[in-house]
Structure formats: C-alpha cells, structure tokens
Amino acid sequence: MSVIDASLLIDVLVGLPAGRAWRAWVASSDALASPDCAGVELGRYLRRHTLSGRLGLNEAQRSFDAFRSLGVETYPTGSLLLDAFALRENFTFDDGLYVALARRLNEPLATTDTRLARAAASLGVAIATPDDGVEIVR
C-alpha cells in the first residue's frame, strides 16, 4: 500500500507531464490510500480548469471516473486533524494530512510534489517512486 496525494492523482488522472512516469505505477498498484479530502482537491482542480477553459468537461468527467475506478481506500480527515496540525511547521495543512496518514499507516507517500517528498522524507516517511514499481527511498 502507498498513500497517494492529490498532486499525483491530478497529474496522472488529467494527463499532465509530471504524472507521465507514474501512470503505469498507479494503474498496477493494488492498494492506494489517501485522506478523504483527495477527491475534494481533485474536484477543486477540475472545476477551476473547466471554468477557465483549460480543461474540457468530458476530460474532467473521465478524470472523476478514473479516480473512482482506482479504488483508493480513503480515511476520514477528521481522524487526522490533530496529527496534521502538529506538522504545521513543515507542511501546509493539506499536505500534513497526507504525511500524517502515511505515518499512521507506516506506508510510503507517493507524490509528484518534490518539496513535499523531501520534507516528508526528512521526518522519516518513506517516499515511493515510480521506477520499477515501488522503490522506497529515505
């Protein structure tokens, strides 16, 4: 299992360049987890980009469908609030939710946000990479 953050979900599901290396990894992963706010973050991104005309409505719908088909196991944000807040010196609150979940599950964090990956690794969180499946780096 790996905890997957919204940046990786968006990059892969929308087909952005940063997600290219991760597409096969996500498709072949049999266990992905995220705080339940990941769908909200995806929806926020899709709304903003469809309203601005940078993304078509059909593309947005396909992204939502693909997200649902991934079968990401979601965890209630409420149970992560205090842990995420405790990480406030190093992470935005949203990012702290993903780091808190990875720490709680003792599973690697998968993200395309290099700043987040470096900061999480500095706290001992394993970071997943798309190369040859899941490689754990510390």
Secondary structure as GFF3:
##gff-version 3
##sequence-region A 1 138
A	DSSP	beta_strand	2	4	.	.	.	ID=ss1
A	DSSP	alpha_helix	6	14	.	.	.	ID=ss2
A	DSSP	three_ten_helix	17	22	.	.	.	ID=ss3
A	DSSP	alpha_helix	23	28	.	.	.	ID=ss4
A	DSSP	beta_strand	32	35	.	.	.	ID=ss5
A	DSSP	alpha_helix	38	51	.	.	.	ID=ss6
A	DSSP	alpha_helix	57	70	.	.	.	ID=ss7
A	DSSP	beta_strand	73	75	.	.	.	ID=ss8
A	DSSP	three_ten_helix	77	80	.	.	.	ID=ss9
A	DSSP	alpha_helix	81	86	.	.	.	ID=ss10
A	DSSP	alpha_helix	93	105	.	.	.	ID=ss11
A	DSSP	beta_strand	109	110	.	.	.	ID=ss12
A	DSSP	alpha_helix	114	122	.	.	.	ID=ss13
A	DSSP	beta_strand	127	129	.	.	.	ID=ss14
A	DSSP	beta_strand	135	137	.	.	.	ID=ss15
###
